[in-house]
């Protein structure tokens, strides 16, 4: 199967965003930067694309212009091992951005992220419907996910 590489459209901040993302995620790096040439449409020498990896997952940032912006219609999910990871990614990615409900946030570039504990899908689909409903109700009242509070609510009889 061919490799799928998400392309993220920016106006002019693709390199800045890629540098930010690789500073947040361990085992990450910028792998290539390409530039507009005399053919345009932007000034020759300005950044066109930035290829980067976040812990082995490849992405491309493209400085395509102001015509398109991010929306919540696409988001990147971070399955965190524990509350410490949730706190870390939430703090880093929401800085200069916007906190949303249920573990969602927009970073300073407008890209949406879901910062959630691994196992959340299983909890929300628990065969005990009451437990799943209590977990869902608790999550709906949160911005950043509080794992202990989520499971305490789920297990409250």
Secondary structure, 3 states (H helix, E strand, C coil): CCCCCEEEEECCCHHHHHHHHHHHCCCCEEEEEEECCCCCCCCCCCEEEEEEEECCEEEEEEECCCCCCCCCCCEEEEEECCHHHHHHHHHHHHCCCEECCCCEEECCCCCEEEEEECCHHHHHCCCCHHHHHHHHHHHHCCCCCCHHHHHHHHHCC
